[in-house]
Amino acid sequence: MAPLCGRRLYYTINAVAGLAIFLSGMMGGVNVAPDYVRTMKLGHSTYKGPSEGYVATITQPTRQGGIVSIYYFGTLLGCLMGGIVGDRIGRLKGMMLASGWVLLGAALQASAQNIAWMCCARVINGIGTGCLNAIVPVWSAEVATHTSRGAFIASEFTLNIFGVVVAYWLEFGMGFIGDGNTQVRWRFPIAFQIIPVLGFIACLPFMPESPRWLAKVGRNVEARAILGRLRSEDGNPEAARAVAEYEDIVAVVALEKEHAKRNSYISMFFGRHDGSLHIARRVQLSIWLQIIQEWVGIAAITVYAPTIFSEAGYGSRKSQWLSGLNDITYMLSTLMAVVTIDRWGRRVGLYWGAIGQGISLILAGAFSRLLKDHPEKSAQYGGAAAFFVFLYTAVFGATWLTIPWVYPTETFPLEVRAKGNAFGVVGWSIGNGWLTLLNPVMFSRIGENTLHIFGAINFLSIPMVYALYPETANRTLEEMDFLFASDSPWVWDEEEHFRKLKAENAQLNHLGQKDADGLPSPAPELEEKNVGDKK
């Protein structure tokens, strides 16, 4: 059978990558399962009649939050491991190794008998997930074209949130077995995540390695052949697009290999030996964009939405049902990201997302306050608060969910791309772990005003994005070194410097200037700065 080429290969890679993160969010329903609460000694449950079944009451919220947040300690370790493994042994082997950790963690979680067992299993599962999160988006970005790179990765998040929907409704359905007071209610959904991971492992041997990683390690013939399969429908390695991209990749690899000293995490973080490449600046942008992604309020909405639904007068089952519908809205909204992320660009998506999310959070908080002050109008105020919860989720799914994950996959040099993306996952782990512990405290002390704080943070993120985050959409991965070559961190200076370097490079190529390998030279200013740094 002829190997897949062109669009068929492209879509197959996209679907396989989506399997890696298909069922990464299944603790929402597990946390309220009565048998789980009793096994982990988090509280107790009471029988509320045949319509509601057994309903758990949490008396140890700190312990519950600890079980959830320790997972992010695992992802923190895993992403650092994934960055090293992905750059050293390749994207495919790295993903295979990470999948083994996920399988082990899932099996241990599904069989957990006490809180210590569950915490250890969560760390192991987190290590595997963090490793996958560091490698899978990089692999996707490196096989995608520069005009559809964002949509390629965004569509994987549609599968990710679809997995959240499947997990949630699976847990909801299990709640009707034995009045919801059975082990299967929480053990089966956890074990179910093993199925897509096994599918992912089965598909990996048939997937192409990243052509950019192959070029980095000197396997140029394979790199050229895979680019031919990706960029032409007949798999021709001599196709014009494949040849042009291959030459750009090889030229950049030659330049970047002069600076192997900067490839450690410490050197990247502190900017040692990076010359005009400004790796440390890219690290900080990646970490903080992921931290801010959590601080724009998604964790708060996830925590507080069931409270809003219950205060609006909905019973336990109805509140769970509404939360499930909210997840469906979340999934559908990611389809908008697939359409807009490359057309509008990263910056525009972050702008309008922050505005929509900020307004939604402030109004959800305001109507929640009115709901408490005027319980006799619970239907009106509760309905309004619920609407803005749904609106927030939709806007977040269309913008801030995907863009902070896409950005780190684009901005780093090939030599350290997996390690660079790992820094983004570090930010995500810090933001998630921090807020998982902090949210319950904030809501218990200041209630719905927590939503106002996160709403304000959305508006504060706009000038940060405007001043510090240059546009990466529709630019090749090889152009990013030009984009960050400016000594100034401000976007307007970076864009001006980028245009200058591009013009110089175009002029050199037009004149036919070649380097020692017969490839187009990098812009003289970029090369000169790197040589000066080496001295």
N, C-alpha and C positions, 0 to 999 in steps of 0.2 A: 504494500500500500504506500502510495506517495506521501511524503511528509506534508503536514499542513503548512500553508504559506499565506502571506498577505492578511486579509481581513479575518479569515477563518482562524488563523493562528493567533491573531491579535485578540479576538473575542474569547478564544479558548484560554489564553493566559489570564485574561481578565476574570473569567469565571473561576479558574483554579485559585488565583490569588484571593478571591472573595471567600473561598472555602476556609482559608486559614484563619479568618476572623469571624466566621459565620455565627458561632455561638459563644461569644466572649462575654455576654452580659446576661447572666441567669440568676443572680443572687437576689434580685428584687422580690420574687415570689417565694424563694427559699426562706428568706428572713422572717416571713410571717407564717410559715407552716408550723402548726402546733407541735408536732412531733419533733421537729428540728429545734424549736424553742426549748422544749423539755430536755432533749438530749444534750444540748449545749448549755443548759442551765441559765437560760436568758430570761426566763419568766414563767408564766403559767397560761393555761387556756381555759375557756369556759364555753359551755354549750349554749348557743343562742337560738335553738329551735331548728326544725328541719329546713327552713328557708336560708338560714345563715350558717348552720353547722357549727363546728368548733372555731372560735376566734382567739388568737393568741394575744396576750398582754405582755409587753416587754417591761421588765423591772430592772434589767441590767443593760441600759442603752450603751454604756461605755464598753462593756464586753462585746456587745453586738457590733458596735462600730470598730472595735479592734480586730474582730474576725474579718470584716470587710476591708479595712485599711491595710492590714498586713499583706494582702495580695499585692498592693502597690509597692511594698518593699521588695517583693519578688520581681515585679516588672522593672524596678530600678536596677536590680542586679542583672536581670536578664537582658535588658537593652544594652548595657555596657558589654556584656559577654557577646551579644549578637553583633555589635559593631565590630569587634575584633574578629570574630569567626567569619562574618560575612565578607570582610575585606581580605581575610587570609586564605580561606579554603573555598570561597565562592558562595554565590547567593543560593544555589540549589542545595548544596551540602549543608549550608548553614540552616536553611529552612527545615531540612530533614532532621537535623539534630534537635532543633527547637521543638518540632512536633513530638519527638519522643518525650521531652519534658512535659508537654501539655497532656499527653496521654497518661503518663504516670500520675501527674497531679489530679487529673479528672477521676482516675480510678480510686485514688486515695480519698478524695473528697466524698465520692459517692458511698464509700464504705466507712466513713468516719464514725467513731463511737464516742468521742468526747472532744472538748474544745482544743486540747493540745494537738490531737490528731488532725483536726480540721485546720488549725493554724499552720501546721507543717505542710499539709497538702496544699493549702492556699499559696504558700510561698513557692512551692515547687511548680504549681500551675502558673503562678505569676512570672517565674523565671522563663518558662517556655513562651508565654504570651509576650513578654517584653522582648525576647529574642526575635520572635516573629514580627513584632511591630517595628523593630529596627531594620529588618532585612526585606520583608515583603514589599513595603512601599518603594524602597530603593530599586528593587528588581523591576517593579512595575514602571517606575519613572524611566529606567534605563532602556526598556524595550519600546516605550511609547514614542510617538513623534512629538516634536516640541509644540505643535499646534493643538494636540489633544491630550497632553500629559495630565492636565488637571481633571478632565472628564474621565480619563481612564482610571485614576485613583478614586475619584468621587463615586464612580459606579460600584467600586468594591465596598464602599460604605453603605450603599443601598442594600447590598447583600448582608453586611454586618448588622444593620438595623432590622432587616428582615429576620435575621437570626434571633435578635432580641424579641421581636414579635412572636416568633415561633416558641421561644423559651417561655415567654410570659403566658401565652394562651395554653401552653402545655401544662404549666404549673396551675393555672386557673382551672383547667379541666380536671386535673388530679384532685383539686379541692373538693370535688363532689363525690369522691370515693371514700366510703367509710366516714361520711360527714366531715371530711377534711383532716381527720386525725390519724393518718397512716404514714408509715415510713416512705411508701412509694411516692407520696406527694412531693417530697424534696429529693430523694435519692435518684429517682428515675430521670428527672430533668437534668441533674448534674451529669449522670452517666451518658445521657443522650448526646452531649457535645462530643463524645468520642467518635460518633459516626462520621460527621463531616471531616474531622481531622484524619481519620483513616482514609477517606476519599481523597483528601489533599495529598497524603503520603503516596497513595497509589498512582496519582497523576504526575507527581514530580519527575519520575524518571523519563517521562515522555516530553517534558518541557525544555525549551532551549535555555542555556545559561545566558546571563547578561553579556552582550557583545562588548560592552565597555569594560567589564571585569576581565574578560578574556584578553582584550587588547592590553590591559594593564599588566597582566602576567606574561605577556609575550606570545600568546596563542593567537596570532594574527589571522591565520588561515581560517580557524574556526569562527573567529569574530566576523570576518568578512562573509563567510557562508551564512551565518545566522542573520546578519544585517540584510543579506539578499532575500532570505525567507520572510523577514519582517517587512521589508519595504517594497517588495514586488509580489505580484500574484503568482508568478511562475517560479519564484525562488532563485532568480538570476542574481548572483553576486556582483555582476557587472552592470546592474541597473544604475542609472545616473544618480538617483537619490541615495542608494546604498554606498556607492563609491565616494560621493561627496561627504556623507556622514562619517564614513570610515576614515577618510583623510583628516577630517577635523579631529576625530577622536585620537588618532595616532599622534598628531601634532601636539595636542594638549598633554597626552601621556608623556611624551618626551620632555616637555617643559616641567611637568609636575614631579617627575622622578628625580630631578636635581635637588629636591628638598625633602628627602626621606626623613630627615631629623624632626620634622614638624608633625610626624604621623602619630605620635602617642597622644592619649587623651590629655595629659598634663600640658604638653606643648600646644595642642589645639586650644585648650581653655585659656592659657596665658599668652598665646600668640607668639611663641618662640619660633624663630627662623621662618616666619611666614611672609616676610617681605611685603610686597604690595598686594598679596592675596588676602590679607586681613581675615584669617581663619577665626581668630578670637571674636571678632565682631559678628561673624555669621553664627558662631556658637551661642552668643548671648541673644541674638535675634530669635534663634530656634527655641531656646529654653523658655524665654519670657513669653513668646507667642503662645506656647502650649500652657504655661501657667495661667496666663490671662484667659485662655479658652475656658478654663474651669471657673475662673472668677467672674465671668460674664453671666453666671447664674444657672447653668444647666444642672449642677449637682443640687442646688437649692430647690429648684423646681421639682426635681425627681423626689426629693425628700418631702417637700411640703404639699405637693399636689394631692395625695390621699387625704391629708388633713382638710384641705379646702373642700374636697368632695364630700367628706363626712360632715363637716360643719354646715354644708348646704342642705343637709337633711337626707343625704343618700345613705343607705345601709352599707354594711361591710361588703356584701357581694356586688352591689351597684357601684361602689367606689372602685373596687377592683376592676369591674367591667369598664368603667370610664378610663381608668389608667391604661387598660389594654387598648382602648380606642385611641388614646393619646399616643401610644407607641406606633399605631398604624399611621396616624398623621405624620409622625416623625419619619417613618420610613418613606412615605410618599413624597415628603418635602425634599428628601435627598435627591430625587429625580430632577428637581429644579437646579440643584447644584451641578449635576451632570451637564445640563444645557448651558448654564450661565458662567461657570467657573473659568472657562477659556475665552468666552466671548467678551465678558465684562472685565475680566482680570481679577487678580487676588485682592487688590486694594479696594476696588469698588464693592466687592462682595463683603469685605470686612466693614466698610463704612455703613452700608444700608442694613447689614445684619445687626450692627451695634445699635443703630437708631431704633429699628423695630423691636429688638430685644429689650432695650432700655425702657421704651414706652410700655411694652407689655408687662414687664416686671413691676414698674411703678404703679400701673393701674391694677394689676392683680393684687398687690399689697394694699392699695387703697380700698378696693372692694372687699378684701378679707377683713379689714378693720371695720368697715360698715356692716359686714356680716356679723361680727361679734357684737357690735353696739346695737344692732337692730335685728335680733333673731327672728322677729315676726315677719321680716321681709327676706327670709333665707332663700326663697325661690329666686327672687330677682337678683339680689346681690351675689348669691352663691353661683347662679348661672353666669353672671357677668365675670366673676373671678375665674370660673372654670373656662370660659371663653378665652380669656387672656393667657391662661396656662397653655391652652391648645395653640394659640397664636404664637406665643413665645417658642414653643417646641418646633413649630413649622418653620419659623424664621431661622432658628438655630440650625436645624437640619439642612436648610438650603445654603447656609453661609459658614458659620463658625465651626460647625462640626468637621468639615472637610479641609478647609483652607489651611489651618495650622498643621495638619498632617501632610499636606502636599508641599508646603513651603520648604521644610528642611530637606526633602528629597531632591530639591532642585538646586539649592544654593551652594553646596559643597563641591570641592574638586573631586574628580574621580578617585584619586589616590586614597581619599579618606571619606568617601561618601557614606558608607554604612556606619562608620564611627560618628560622622556628623549627624546623621539622622538619629543615632542613638541619643545624642544630646537633646533632641526634641522629645524623645520618649522619656528622658530623665525629667524634663519639665512637666510632661503629662503626669508622670508618677508622683512628683512632688505636689502638683496642684490637686490631683485626685485624693492622695493620701491625707494631705493637710485638711482639705475641706470635709472629707468623710468624718474626721474626728471633730472638726470645728462646727459644722452645720448644726448638729443636735444641740450644742451649747448655745449657739446664736439664737436658734428658734425658741429654746426654753427661756432665754433671758429677754430677748427683744421681739419675739414673735414675728409677725408679718413685716416689721420694719427691716428685717434681714433682706427681704426682697427689694426694698428701697435702696439699700447699700449696694447690692449687686446691680441694680438698675443704673445707679450713678457711675459705677465702674465701667459699664458699657459706654457711656458718653465720654469718660476719661480716656478710653482706649482709642478713640478716633484721632486726636492729635498725635498720639504715639505712633499709630500706623502711618499717618500722613508724613511725619518727619523722619521716621527711621526705617520703614520697610519699603524698599524699591520694588517695582513691578517685575515679576518673573514670568508672567504668562506670555506665550508665543515667542519666547527666547530659547535658544538651544542651551543644553546643559554646558556646552563648551564655551558659551558666551558669558557665563556667570563670573568667570575670573575677571573679565573686563568690567562687569557691572560693579564689582566690589573693589576695584583697583584704586579708587580715590582714597586719599588720606582722610578726607572728611566723612563723618558718618551720616551726614544729612542727605536726604533723598535727592534734593535738587542739585547738589554738587555731584553726587554719584551719577545721576543721569547725564549731566553735562560732560563729565569725564568719560562716561561710556560712549557717548556720541563721538567724542574726540578720538578715542582709541579705535573705534570701529572704522572711522574715516581713514585713519592712518593705516590700519590693516588692509582695508579695501584698496588703498592706493598701492601698497606694497605688492599685493596679489596681482593687481592690474599690471604692475611693472614686471611681474614674473620673478620677484626676488624669492630665492629658495634657501632653506637651511641645509645643513650638512646631509640630511637624509633625503633631500629632494622634495621636502614638504613645505607648504607655505609657512613663513616665519610668523611668530606672534608679534604683536605690536612692539616696536622698539622700546617704548617707555616701560612696558610691562616686563620685557626681557631684561632691560637694563637695571631695573629695580631689583629683580630677583638675583641677578649676578652680583650686584652690590651687597645684597643681604648675605649671599654665600661667602663673599670675601670677609 
